[in-house]
Amino acid sequence: MLSGGERQRVNLAAATVRPPRLLLLDEPVSALDPANRERALELIASLSGAGVAVLAVFHDADAMHTLATRVVELRDGLITAEGTPAQVLGAAA
């Protein structure tokens, strides 16, 4: 049986075998320890840099500041804000 963090790492690794054109992620770093969190963020950034479109759900503002080019904030299913990470989230922590 794999832990939540191990499952997250396996799922991200699977995306690198044959990178898709679009990668959908739901809280990809939520169950990871700090070292693996950083590796996962680096991997996601490298995929994005290689031309993979990444659409991700994050509750982690630091991750959004690191990776996002555009942030859409939703509340009760409605868009409440959208723009760059700085516009939507303010200055990086």
Secondary structure, DSSP 8 states (H G I E B T S, - for coil): ---HHHHHHHHHHHHHHS--SEEEEESTTTT--HHHHHHHHHHHHHHHHTT-EEEEE---HHHHHHH-S-EEEEETTEEEEEE-HHHHH-S--
